Structure formats: C-alpha cells, structure tokens
Amino acid sequence: MPDRSASSALALRHGYLAKAPLLAAALLMAAAPVWPQQPAPATTGSAGRAQRMERLAQTPSGAWTESQLATMAKVRDAAMKDPYAYDELAHLCNNIGPRLSGSPQAQAAVEWVAAEMRKQGATVSLEKTMVPHWVRGEETASLTSWPGATPGTTQKIVVTALGGSAATPPEGITAPVVLVHDLAELKRLPPAATHGRILVFDHPFDKEMAANGQGTAAYGQSVLYRALAPSAGAAAGAVAVLVRSVGGAEYRLPHTGATSYEGAAGHIPAGAVTAEDADLLDALVKQGPVTMHLVLTPQTLPLTPSYNVIADWKGKEHPEQVVLVSGHLDSWDLGTGAIDDGAGIAVSMQTIHLLHAMGLHARRTIRFVAWMDEESGSEGAATYATDHADALPDHVAALESDLGADHPIGITFAGSPLLAEYLKPVADALAPIGATLVTRGEDAGEDIAAIVTRGVPGFTPTQDSRFYFNYHHTAADTLDKVDPHHLAENAAVMAVTAYALAEAVEPAPRLAPEK
C-alpha cells in the first residue's frame, strides 16, 4: 500500500492514485480470502471427514431469507443475459466519446445518463459541482541533437501533456535533457545539472508484477512520478518535466493523467513520453549531450459547473436508507473512456435497469450515482460528501466500479472485519460466475472514499488487473477492449451485491467514522 505521508495523502485526494490503492487493497493487503473460522471437527477418521464435507457444503443464509437468496440468483442470471450494460457503454463511448471534466462531451453525458435513468422509472436529480476545465493543445517533441546524429535531422519523441500541465510558449522550448530514474537520484545531482534542463523521469512500470495479477501494485510504484515529478522538477530549476508512461503495453502509447504542483517553485510544462522513447533517451544520454525541442500548449480555464447524476430506485420499507451503486462519468480525452470508467457507469446503470425490468424494490433505496471529475480532482465526490453529510448515517453501503471490465473474482470491502462473514451468502450467490473471493481492503473506490471514512461500508468488484494498465489513460481505451461477457459478469456482481445490501434483514456492519 502507498505510504500515508503528506504527499501520498495529497495525491490520493486528487485521484492520482485512485486505481493503485483499490486493487492493491484487494490483492496485496488481503491476498488470502477472508472467511469466517469454522470450529474444528469433534471426531476424526471417516466420520470427521464426513462432517467436514457436510460443513463445507452448507450455505448459511446469514442476513437473508431463502427467498431473498433465490431472488439474488435471478438477478445474477438476468445480468448475464441482458445486453443493456454493453449497449449503454457503446453509446457512451462511440456516440458521446471522451468526457474530460468541463468539456461539452461531459455535459452531453450528464444529460444522456439522466435521460436513460428516467426511462427506467428512477427518480433523477442533478447535483451541481464546480470542476476544473483543462483543455489539451498541441503536443510535439523531437530530439534536435544527440550523439551520432546525422546533421540537419531531428528524431521524433511521442509525448502527451499531463492533466493540469502548464504550457510552453507557443513556439516551444529547446533545452538539454537530463534523465533520472527516481527522486533519490534527482536529489544526488548538483543544482547546475538540472537548472534550465528538460528533466526526464524514467521509472519503469513493472510488467512482470502486473502479469502476476498485481497490476495496481505496479501502477502504484510508478504513478507517484506522474503526480510529484513536476513539482520536484520545478524545485530543481528544470524548464519542463517528462515522465515515462505508466502502463504495460509498449506500443508507443503515451499515458496521460492528472499531475500536481506544490510549493513555491512554480508551474512548468509536464508530459509523458512513451516507454520506447524513455528507453531511447536513457540510451542516448549515457553516450553524451542530448537536446530536445518540446511544444505543449494546454489551457487551464476557469472552473465550470458540472453535475453528479443521481437516480433513486426507492425502497419499499426504508426509503430513507440508501445503498449507493456508482462509477465515474468523466474520462481522459486520448481515448473514449471505455474501461476508465464507462464500464463502471454501464454496470451501475444496469443495476437500476434490472430492478426495473424484474419489478423488484428492495427494503432500502438503491441510489445510482454517476460521479463527475474523478480524474481531475474528485470534486463531484467531495460535493456529495458535503451535501449529504447529515444523511450519511442512513447510507447503508456504497459500491463503486472503477477498474475496467475484466473478469471479476469476487468482492473487496472496506470497513468492518465482520463484513467478511456477512458477505458469505452474497459470494455464494455469485459462485456460478466465479466471483466468490471475499477480501478486505483499505479502499473501495476514489469517489466513495470520503463517505467510507465516515463509516459507510464500501464495496467494489475484485477484478483481473493483468491487462487494465495496458490501455488505461491512453488512446487505446476504447470499446473494443471490453469483453461483453466479462462486462456482464461485473454487472452481475454490482447488481447482486447492491440488491443484497438493500434487501438484507440486518444492514451491513459498519465501523465508527474516522475523526
């Protein structure tokens, strides 16, 4: 897990590490499933083995009746057959497109999702929130001199601006390149080595770690540089900072994402270069001086109004009690935001769609939320936590899906350890799709983090993370990366878990709010 230092806490607040702690919590801190302990058998031999087998075969109903468990199975099966989530995702990605906070597409997405939820009979409202409005401009880079260069030539470097980056002059800047691999190496350099230079951080993404199912752990080790390097570079006197792209697919794809400026050193242009170009620079600077021409012309415009989309499917007994099911509606602008986080929006929308189609109303209200601005500062989540502060004691649970659409293996929860035993019947209901692993994590989603720290139990599908960071925040985040069957599995996890938490006889156990 990331160190809870001041800098890490700041990065988490602004969503820079939103993906890293989520599955790291699910797959690192809680790598083993958390199941209730069973008493040792009273007998040994064949009789003892028979008792153990009988005990393992038992399916306790916990906080649900047999009838409710049967309904959960029906919801699961309906989610696997209904194409609604994929159809909605296709429209969001292909017809509306990328949804950067403050953009016309983000507003179009707000209006479209609200209309779609009204079609399902939900009570829809728009919650105003002020969001950053950053616009990408021209972004080019080339080497103008390097050891062994043919006179009169340049060499292209593939670059993209980081979200929130300052701009170069329109004509760009030309400066020597200095390359380091981490912050410790930067600290060892004398001030003259970085002053007036373009500083490159070449910190590789650990592909082997990702291939072993620890994608977000690998991401967490590298994404710190995207968040912190511009401030470190400015403090060292650099004129611009470039970081190696944070991801596993090396197809010369640059990886964008929000960055941060702290301290009094000022804002300098900040971008990401592809892994291949980082390797090239690493090789060349070892041979001799390298000079680069860099053009980044983004604009940071005034804050603009946007909205969280809220759609309530009213509870039949305790409508004031809420189970929240959610994803974030904004996306980066290089791709069309299919896995980050159109998929989370689509499977959350399908929860309301299935309840409507099946004529189901749980004891408590199920509230769909399409969060705005997770990528650029989580302002929508902050607005919700403030506006609904008095109602949080009646928030029974909060679900968020924000890790793509690969196969889910179970549920990660953030909150009371008692939730492990509590969720066992829900996991059993998801057994036919292989989503039985119950794990405890520190976080269950960036957007619900603020209300989880106030005592609301948090939940998220635990997903296969081997491939997510091949496409995340790149131009390759498009609809074709989503397997409809896997998307349906995620819809089943979200819908079954949300319905179960809203229908339970006893609400989910919760921790005391953090002070």
C-alpha positions as CSV (number, residue, x, y, z in Angstrom):
1,M,0.0,0.0,0.0
2,P,1.2,3.6,-0.6
3,D,2.8,5.3,2.3
4,R,0.3,7.6,4.1
5,S,2.7,10.5,4.1
6,A,1.5,14.0,3.4
7,S,2.5,13.8,-0.3
8,S,0.8,10.5,-0.8
9,A,-2.3,11.7,1.0
10,L,-2.4,14.7,-1.2
11,A,-2.1,12.5,-4.3
12,L,-4.8,10.2,-3.2
13,R,-7.2,13.2,-2.5
14,H,-6.8,14.4,-6.1
15,G,-7.3,11.0,-7.6
16,Y,-3.8,10.4,-8.8
17,L,-3.5,7.1,-7.1
18,A,-7.2,6.2,-7.3
19,K,-6.6,3.0,-9.2
20,A,-3.5,2.0,-7.2
21,P,-4.8,1.5,-3.7
22,L,-8.0,-0.1,-4.8
23,L,-6.9,-3.4,-6.1
24,A,-3.7,-3.2,-4.0
25,A,-6.0,-3.4,-1.0
26,A,-7.9,-6.2,-2.6
27,L,-5.0,-8.2,-3.9
28,L,-2.0,-7.2,-1.7
29,M,-3.2,-6.4,1.8
30,A,-5.8,-9.1,1.6
31,A,-4.3,-11.6,-0.8
32,A,-6.0,-14.5,1.0
33,P,-9.7,-14.8,1.2
34,V,-11.2,-13.7,4.5
35,W,-13.7,-16.4,5.6
36,P,-15.3,-17.0,8.9
37,Q,-13.4,-19.5,11.0
38,Q,-15.1,-22.9,11.4
39,P,-14.8,-24.9,14.6
40,A,-12.6,-28.0,14.5
41,P,-14.5,-31.3,14.0
42,A,-15.3,-33.2,17.1
43,T,-14.4,-36.5,15.6
44,T,-11.6,-38.0,13.5
45,G,-11.3,-40.5,10.7
46,S,-14.1,-41.1,8.2
47,A,-16.7,-39.7,10.4
48,G,-14.7,-36.5,10.9
49,R,-14.1,-36.2,7.1
50,A,-17.8,-36.6,6.5
51,Q,-18.6,-33.8,9.0
52,R,-16.1,-31.5,7.3
53,M,-17.5,-32.2,3.9
54,E,-21.0,-31.6,5.2
55,R,-20.0,-28.3,6.8
56,L,-18.2,-27.1,3.6
57,A,-21.4,-27.9,1.6
58,Q,-23.6,-25.8,3.9
59,T,-24.6,-22.4,2.6
60,P,-25.7,-20.2,5.5
61,S,-28.3,-17.6,4.7
62,G,-27.0,-15.0,7.0
63,A,-28.9,-11.7,6.8
64,W,-31.2,-13.1,4.0
65,T,-34.1,-15.5,3.7
66,E,-34.0,-18.4,1.3
67,S,-36.5,-16.5,-0.9
68,Q,-34.1,-13.5,-1.0
69,L,-31.2,-15.7,-1.9
70,A,-33.3,-17.1,-4.7
71,T,-34.0,-13.6,-6.0
72,M,-30.3,-12.8,-5.9
73,A,-29.7,-15.8,-8.2
74,K,-32.4,-14.5,-10.6
75,V,-30.7,-11.0,-10.6
76,R,-27.4,-12.7,-11.3
77,D,-28.8,-14.7,-14.2
78,A,-30.7,-11.7,-15.7
79,A,-27.5,-9.6,-15.6
80,M,-25.6,-12.3,-17.6
81,K,-28.3,-12.4,-20.3
82,D,-29.3,-8.8,-20.6
83,P,-27.2,-6.7,-23.1
84,Y,-28.2,-3.4,-21.6
85,A,-24.8,-2.6,-20.0
86,Y,-22.9,-3.2,-23.2
87,D,-25.4,-1.3,-25.3
88,E,-25.2,1.7,-22.9
89,L,-21.4,1.6,-22.9
90,A,-21.3,1.5,-26.7
91,H,-23.4,4.7,-26.9
92,L,-21.4,6.4,-24.2
93,C,-18.0,5.6,-25.9
94,N,-18.8,5.7,-29.6
95,N,-21.5,8.4,-29.8
96,I,-20.6,10.8,-27.0
97,G,-16.9,10.0,-26.8
98,P,-14.2,11.2,-24.4
99,R,-15.6,13.1,-21.4
100,L,-13.0,15.4,-19.9
101,S,-14.3,17.4,-17.0
102,G,-15.7,20.7,-18.1
103,S,-16.0,19.6,-21.8
104,P,-19.1,19.6,-23.9
105,Q,-19.0,15.8,-24.1
106,A,-19.0,15.6,-20.3
107,Q,-22.2,17.7,-20.2
108,A,-23.8,15.7,-23.0
109,A,-23.0,12.5,-21.0
110,V,-24.7,14.0,-17.9
111,E,-27.8,14.8,-19.9
112,W,-27.9,11.4,-21.6
113,V,-27.4,9.3,-18.4
114,A,-30.1,11.3,-16.7
115,A,-32.5,10.7,-19.5
116,E,-31.7,6.9,-19.6
117,M,-32.3,6.6,-15.9
118,R,-35.6,8.4,-16.2
119,K,-36.6,5.8,-18.8
120,Q,-36.1,3.2,-16.1
121,G,-38.6,4.9,-13.8
122,A,-35.9,6.2,-11.3
123,T,-36.2,9.5,-9.5
124,V,-33.4,11.5,-11.1
125,S,-31.7,14.7,-9.9
126,L,-28.6,16.6,-10.9
127,E,-26.2,17.6,-8.2
128,K,-24.2,20.7,-9.2
129,T,-20.4,20.7,-8.6
130,M,-17.7,23.0,-9.8
131,V,-15.0,21.2,-11.8
132,P,-11.6,22.0,-13.4
133,H,-11.7,22.9,-17.1
134,W,-8.3,22.0,-18.7
135,V,-8.0,21.8,-22.5
136,R,-5.3,19.8,-24.3
137,G,-3.4,21.7,-27.0
138,E,-0.6,21.0,-29.4
139,E,1.9,18.4,-28.1
140,T,5.0,17.5,-30.0
141,A,8.6,16.7,-29.1
142,S,11.8,15.9,-31.1
143,L,15.4,15.5,-30.4
144,T,17.5,18.2,-32.1
145,S,20.9,17.0,-31.2
146,W,22.3,13.7,-29.8
147,P,25.4,11.6,-30.1
148,G,25.9,10.2,-33.6
149,A,23.1,12.3,-35.1
150,T,23.0,12.9,-38.8
151,P,23.5,16.7,-39.3
152,G,20.3,18.6,-40.1
153,T,17.9,15.9,-38.8
154,T,15.6,15.5,-35.8
155,Q,14.2,12.4,-34.1
156,K,10.5,12.3,-33.1
157,I,9.6,11.7,-29.4
158,V,5.9,10.7,-28.8
159,V,4.6,12.8,-25.9
160,T,1.3,13.8,-24.3
161,A,0.6,16.5,-21.8
162,L,-0.3,15.5,-18.2
163,G,-3.7,16.8,-17.0
164,G,-3.3,20.2,-15.4
165,S,0.0,20.8,-17.1
166,A,1.3,24.4,-17.7
167,A,2.1,25.3,-21.3
168,T,5.3,26.0,-23.1
169,P,5.5,29.2,-25.2
170,P,3.6,28.6,-28.5
171,E,6.9,28.1,-30.3
172,G,8.0,25.6,-27.7
173,I,11.3,25.3,-25.8
174,T,14.6,23.8,-26.7
175,A,16.9,22.6,-23.9
176,P,19.3,19.9,-22.9
177,V,17.9,16.7,-21.4
178,V,18.9,15.3,-18.1
179,L,17.5,11.8,-17.1
180,V,17.0,10.3,-13.7
181,H,15.3,7.1,-12.6
182,D,13.8,8.1,-9.3
183,L,13.6,11.0,-6.9
184,A,16.6,9.8,-4.9
185,E,18.8,10.1,-8.0
186,L,17.5,13.6,-8.6
187,K,18.5,14.6,-5.1
188,R,22.0,13.4,-5.6
189,L,22.5,15.8,-8.6
190,P,24.1,19.2,-8.1
191,P,21.7,22.1,-8.9
192,A,23.6,23.0,-12.0
193,A,22.9,19.6,-13.5
194,T,19.1,20.3,-13.8
195,H,18.9,24.1,-14.0
196,G,17.4,25.1,-17.4
197,R,17.1,21.5,-18.5
198,I,14.2,19.3,-19.6
199,L,14.1,16.7,-16.8
200,V,13.0,13.1,-17.7
201,F,12.0,10.6,-15.0
202,D,12.5,7.1,-16.4
203,H,10.8,4.9,-13.8
204,P,9.6,1.7,-15.5
205,F,6.2,0.1,-14.9
206,D,6.7,-3.4,-13.5
207,K,5.2,-5.6,-16.2
208,E,6.1,-8.9,-14.5
209,M,4.3,-7.8,-11.4
210,A,1.2,-6.9,-13.5
211,A,1.4,-10.2,-15.3
212,N,1.1,-11.9,-11.9
213,G,-2.2,-10.2,-11.2
214,Q,-0.8,-7.2,-9.3
215,G,-1.5,-4.5,-11.9
216,T,-2.4,-1.8,-9.4
217,A,0.6,-2.5,-7.2
218,A,2.8,-2.0,-10.3
219,Y,0.9,1.1,-11.1
220,G,1.2,2.5,-7.6
221,Q,5.0,2.2,-7.8
222,S,5.2,4.3,-11.0
223,V,2.2,6.8,-10.8
224,L,3.8,8.7,-8.0
225,Y,6.2,10.2,-10.5
226,R,3.3,11.4,-12.7
227,A,1.9,13.1,-9.6
228,L,5.0,14.5,-7.9
229,A,7.7,14.9,-10.6
230,P,6.6,18.3,-12.0
231,S,6.9,19.9,-8.6
232,A,10.3,18.2,-8.0
233,G,11.5,19.3,-11.3
234,A,10.4,22.9,-10.8
235,A,12.2,23.0,-7.4
236,A,15.3,21.7,-9.2
237,G,15.2,24.5,-11.7
238,A,14.1,22.4,-14.7
239,V,12.2,24.2,-17.5
240,A,9.9,21.1,-18.2
241,V,9.4,17.6,-16.8
242,L,8.6,14.4,-18.7
243,V,7.8,11.1,-17.1
244,R,7.9,7.6,-18.5
245,S,4.3,6.5,-19.3
246,V,2.7,4.5,-16.5
247,G,1.5,1.3,-18.2
248,G,2.3,-2.1,-19.5
249,A,1.7,-2.1,-23.3
250,E,4.7,-0.7,-25.1
251,Y,3.2,0.2,-28.4
252,R,4.5,3.8,-28.3
253,L,1.3,4.8,-26.5
254,P,1.8,7.8,-24.1
255,H,-0.2,7.7,-20.9
256,T,-1.9,10.8,-19.6
257,G,-3.3,11.6,-16.1
258,A,-3.5,14.3,-13.6
259,T,-0.4,15.9,-12.1
260,S,0.2,18.2,-9.2
261,Y,2.1,21.4,-8.5
262,E,3.1,22.0,-4.9
263,G,5.4,24.5,-3.3
264,A,6.6,27.9,-4.5
265,A,8.8,26.8,-7.4
266,G,6.1,27.5,-9.9
267,H,4.3,25.6,-12.7
268,I,6.4,24.1,-15.5
269,P,5.2,22.1,-18.6
270,A,4.7,18.4,-17.7
271,G,4.1,15.5,-20.1
272,A,4.6,11.8,-20.5
273,V,6.7,10.1,-23.1
274,T,6.2,6.5,-24.3
275,A,8.2,3.7,-22.8
276,E,10.1,3.2,-26.0
277,D,11.1,6.9,-26.1
278,A,12.1,6.8,-22.5
279,D,14.4,3.8,-23.3
280,L,15.8,5.8,-26.3
281,L,16.6,8.8,-24.1
282,D,18.1,6.6,-21.4
283,A,20.5,5.1,-24.0
284,L,21.4,8.4,-25.7
285,V,22.2,10.4,-22.6
286,K,24.7,7.8,-21.5
287,Q,26.6,8.5,-24.7
288,G,26.7,12.3,-24.5
289,P,24.6,15.5,-24.6
290,V,21.0,15.4,-25.9
291,T,18.9,18.4,-26.7
292,M,15.1,18.3,-27.1
293,H,12.5,20.7,-28.6
294,L,9.2,20.5,-26.7
295,V,5.8,22.0,-27.5
296,L,2.9,21.6,-25.0
297,T,0.1,24.2,-25.3
298,P,-2.7,23.2,-23.0
299,Q,-5.0,25.8,-21.4
300,T,-6.3,25.9,-17.8
301,L,-9.7,27.7,-18.0
302,P,-11.8,28.9,-15.0
303,L,-13.8,26.4,-13.0
304,T,-17.0,25.4,-14.7
305,P,-20.3,23.9,-13.4
306,S,-21.0,20.2,-13.9
307,Y,-23.1,17.6,-12.2
308,N,-23.3,14.3,-10.5
309,V,-26.2,12.3,-11.9
310,I,-28.3,10.8,-9.1
311,A,-31.0,8.2,-9.7
312,D,-33.0,6.7,-6.8
313,W,-34.8,3.4,-7.0
314,K,-37.0,3.8,-3.9
315,G,-37.0,1.3,-1.1
316,K,-40.3,-0.2,-0.1
317,E,-39.8,-0.2,3.7
318,H,-36.9,2.2,4.5
319,P,-36.7,4.6,1.5
320,E,-34.6,6.9,3.7
321,Q,-31.8,4.3,3.9
322,V,-29.5,4.2,0.9
323,V,-27.3,1.7,-0.9
324,L,-25.2,3.6,-3.4
325,V,-24.0,2.0,-6.7
326,S,-21.7,4.1,-8.8
327,G,-19.0,4.8,-11.4
328,H,-17.4,8.0,-12.7
329,L,-18.7,9.6,-15.8
330,D,-15.7,11.8,-16.8
331,S,-12.8,10.3,-18.6
332,W,-9.5,11.4,-20.2
333,D,-9.5,12.6,-23.7
334,L,-7.0,10.5,-25.6
335,G,-9.4,7.5,-25.9
336,T,-13.1,7.2,-25.3
337,G,-13.1,6.1,-21.7
338,A,-14.4,2.6,-22.1
339,I,-12.6,0.9,-19.3
340,D,-12.0,4.1,-17.3
341,D,-14.7,4.4,-16.4
342,G,-17.5,3.9,-18.9
343,A,-17.7,0.3,-17.9
344,G,-18.3,1.2,-14.2
345,I,-21.1,3.6,-15.3
346,A,-22.7,1.0,-17.5
347,V,-22.8,-1.8,-14.9
348,S,-24.1,0.6,-12.3
349,M,-26.8,1.7,-14.7
350,Q,-27.7,-1.9,-15.3
351,T,-28.5,-2.4,-11.6
352,I,-31.4,0.1,-11.9
353,H,-32.4,-1.4,-15.3
354,L,-32.6,-4.9,-13.9
355,L,-34.6,-3.9,-10.9
356,H,-37.0,-2.1,-13.1
357,A,-37.3,-4.9,-15.6
358,M,-37.8,-7.5,-12.9
359,G,-40.2,-5.3,-10.9
360,L,-38.0,-5.5,-7.8
361,H,-38.0,-3.0,-5.0
362,A,-35.7,-3.8,-2.0
363,R,-36.3,-2.8,1.6
364,R,-33.9,0.2,1.1
365,T,-33.4,2.7,-1.7
366,I,-30.7,1.8,-4.3
367,R,-29.1,5.0,-5.5
368,F,-27.2,5.2,-8.7
369,V,-24.6,7.9,-8.9
370,A,-22.6,8.9,-12.0
371,W,-19.7,10.8,-10.4
372,M,-18.2,13.8,-12.2
373,D,-14.5,14.8,-12.1
374,E,-12.8,11.7,-10.6
375,E,-9.9,12.1,-13.0
376,S,-9.1,15.8,-12.3
377,G,-9.8,16.2,-8.6
378,S,-12.8,14.2,-7.4
379,E,-14.8,17.4,-7.0
380,G,-18.1,15.5,-7.6
381,A,-17.3,13.1,-4.7
382,A,-16.4,16.0,-2.4
383,T,-19.6,17.8,-3.2
384,Y,-21.7,14.7,-2.5
385,A,-19.9,14.1,0.8
386,T,-20.6,17.7,1.9
387,D,-24.2,17.9,0.6
388,H,-25.3,14.6,2.1
389,A,-23.2,14.7,5.3
390,D,-26.3,14.7,7.5
391,A,-27.7,11.7,5.6
392,L,-24.6,9.5,5.8
393,P,-25.8,7.6,8.9
394,D,-28.6,6.3,6.7
395,H,-26.2,5.3,3.9
396,V,-26.1,1.6,4.5
397,A,-23.4,0.8,1.8
398,A,-21.6,2.3,-1.1
399,L,-20.4,0.4,-4.2
400,E,-18.1,1.7,-6.9
401,S,-16.7,0.1,-10.0
402,D,-13.6,1.8,-11.4
403,L,-11.2,-0.9,-12.5
404,G,-12.3,-1.7,-16.0
405,A,-14.3,-4.7,-17.2
406,D,-12.1,-7.8,-16.9
407,H,-13.3,-10.9,-15.1
408,P,-14.3,-10.3,-11.5
409,I,-13.2,-12.9,-8.9
410,G,-15.2,-11.6,-6.0
411,I,-15.9,-8.6,-3.8
412,T,-13.5,-6.3,-2.0
413,F,-14.9,-4.5,1.0
414,A,-13.6,-1.5,3.1
415,G,-14.9,-1.4,6.6
416,S,-15.6,-3.7,9.5
417,P,-13.9,-7.1,9.5
418,L,-17.4,-8.5,10.3
419,L,-18.3,-7.9,6.6
420,A,-16.2,-10.9,5.6
421,E,-18.7,-13.3,7.3
422,Y,-21.7,-11.1,6.4
423,L,-20.9,-11.3,2.7
424,K,-20.5,-15.1,2.5
425,P,-24.1,-15.7,1.2
426,V,-23.6,-13.0,-1.4
427,A,-20.4,-14.7,-2.6
428,D,-22.2,-18.0,-2.7
429,A,-24.9,-16.4,-5.0
430,L,-22.1,-15.3,-7.3
431,A,-20.4,-18.7,-7.4
432,P,-21.7,-19.6,-10.9
433,I,-19.7,-16.8,-12.4
434,G,-16.6,-17.5,-10.3
435,A,-16.8,-14.3,-8.2
436,T,-16.5,-16.0,-4.7
437,L,-13.4,-14.3,-3.3
438,V,-14.2,-12.0,-0.4
439,T,-11.3,-9.7,0.6
440,R,-10.8,-6.8,2.9
441,G,-9.1,-3.7,1.5
442,E,-8.3,-0.2,2.7
443,D,-10.2,1.4,-0.1
444,A,-13.1,0.5,-2.4
445,G,-13.0,3.4,-4.8
446,E,-11.8,7.0,-5.0
447,D,-15.3,8.6,-5.3
448,I,-16.8,6.7,-2.3
449,A,-13.6,7.1,-0.2
450,A,-14.8,10.2,1.6
451,I,-18.0,8.6,2.8
452,V,-16.3,5.3,3.6
453,T,-14.0,7.1,6.1
454,R,-17.2,8.4,7.7
455,G,-18.4,4.9,8.5
456,V,-20.2,3.8,5.3
457,P,-19.2,0.3,4.3
458,G,-17.6,0.3,0.8
459,F,-17.6,-2.4,-1.8
460,T,-16.1,-3.0,-5.3
461,P,-15.8,-5.9,-7.7
462,T,-12.3,-7.5,-7.4
463,Q,-11.2,-7.6,-11.0
464,D,-8.4,-9.2,-13.0
465,S,-5.8,-6.4,-13.2
466,R,-3.3,-8.0,-15.6
467,F,-4.3,-6.1,-18.7
468,Y,-6.1,-2.9,-17.4
469,F,-2.9,-0.8,-17.4
470,N,-2.1,-1.7,-21.0
471,Y,-4.9,0.7,-22.0
472,H,-5.6,2.9,-19.0
473,H,-5.4,6.7,-19.7
474,T,-4.2,6.1,-23.3
475,A,-5.7,6.4,-26.8
476,A,-6.3,2.7,-26.7
477,D,-9.0,3.0,-24.0
478,T,-11.8,2.2,-26.5
479,L,-14.9,0.0,-26.6
480,D,-13.1,-2.9,-28.4
481,K,-11.2,-3.5,-25.1
482,V,-14.4,-4.6,-23.4
483,D,-15.4,-8.2,-23.5
484,P,-19.3,-8.3,-23.3
485,H,-19.3,-11.5,-21.2
486,H,-16.9,-10.0,-18.7
487,L,-18.9,-6.8,-18.6
488,A,-22.0,-8.9,-17.8
489,E,-20.2,-10.6,-15.0
490,N,-19.3,-7.3,-13.5
491,A,-22.9,-6.1,-13.9
492,A,-24.0,-9.3,-12.0
493,V,-21.5,-8.6,-9.1
494,M,-22.7,-5.0,-8.8
495,A,-26.5,-5.8,-9.1
496,V,-26.5,-8.8,-6.8
497,T,-24.4,-7.0,-4.2
498,A,-26.4,-3.8,-4.3
499,Y,-29.7,-5.7,-4.1
500,A,-28.5,-7.9,-1.3
501,L,-27.3,-5.0,0.8
502,A,-30.5,-3.1,0.2
503,E,-32.7,-6.1,1.0
504,A,-30.9,-7.6,4.0
505,V,-32.9,-8.1,7.1
506,E,-29.9,-6.8,9.1
507,P,-27.9,-4.0,7.5
508,A,-24.2,-4.4,6.8
509,P,-22.0,-3.9,10.0
510,R,-20.1,-0.6,10.0
511,L,-17.1,1.0,11.7
512,A,-17.2,4.2,13.6
513,P,-16.4,7.2,11.4
514,E,-12.8,8.4,11.3
515,K,-12.1,11.5,13.3
